[in-house]
Amino acid sequence: MMYPFMTLNDETEIVHSDMNEDGTVKVYVETPDEKDGFHHMTCYLPSYEITENHGYSSQELNYFLDIIKSTAHLIMEFAKEGGFENASGF
């Protein structure tokens, strides 16, 4: 299951999976694009390994990776608890 985490001003969506048995969490970033439909990337925590990139420049990848790194502690916690809504008690 994928859980919403963050929506940026340019409509980029960042979502994450549940925590896997091996302690990894899949983070998926997707941005609408008029020409290509969507640009997207997949990154795994805690290693920050990018396994897929479609349409993002190196600069954009680094930007999104910076966001993921600065919020990884929250993503990992939410992934353990079944997303933000379960972790926050809402």
N, C-alpha and C positions, 0 to 999 in steps of 0.2 A: 504494500500500500504506500502511496505517496501522499505527503502532507504539505499544504501550503506553508511557506515560511515568510516570504517577503515579496512585495511588489514594488518595483522602482518606478520613478517618474516617467520613464520611457516605455512603460508597460512590460518591462522584463519581469518574468516570474521566476522565483527561486523556490524549489520544492525539495523535500527530502524523504527518504524511505524510513521504515522502521530500522532499528539496529539489527544487523545480521548476527548470527551465532558467533561469528569470528570477531565481532566488535566493530565491523565496518558499517558505514552509512553512505548510501548513494545520494549525491546532491545533483540535481538537474536544473540547468538554467536555460530559459527560453525567451527569445525576444522576437516580437512580430517584425516582419520585414516585407515591404511592399513588393520587392522584386522576387525574393526567394520564398516567401511565405513565412518561414521562421528560421532564425539562427538558434543553435542550441549547443550545449556542452554538457558532458557528464564528468563529475569529479567524485572520488571516493575519499572519505575521511576514515581514519585519521592521517592517512599518508599524503593527502592532497594530490593524488594521482589523477591526471586528466586522461580519460580513456576514450573520449569522443569529442570532436569539435567540428561543427558544421557552420561555417560562415563568419566566425569571429576572427578578428585580427589578433596578433600577439599582444598588442596594447589592450584590447578589450578583454582577452583572456586574463591578463595580469590584473586588470581592474576587478573582474569578477572573483578571481582568486583572492585578492585582497579583502573583498567583502566576506567571502567564505571563511578565510582565516580569522578575521576579526570577530566572527560570530560562531565559530566552530563549537565553542563550549556550549552555546545555547542549542545549536542543531543536535549535538550529541545527546544532550539532556532530553530534548523533545523527542528524539528518536527512541530513547529508552521508554518513554512514557506514552507513546502513541500520538505524537503531534502536540502542538501548542495548546489546543483546547483541553486535552486530557492532562497535560502537565500543569496548566494554570488553574485548573479546577473550575473552568467556566462551563 
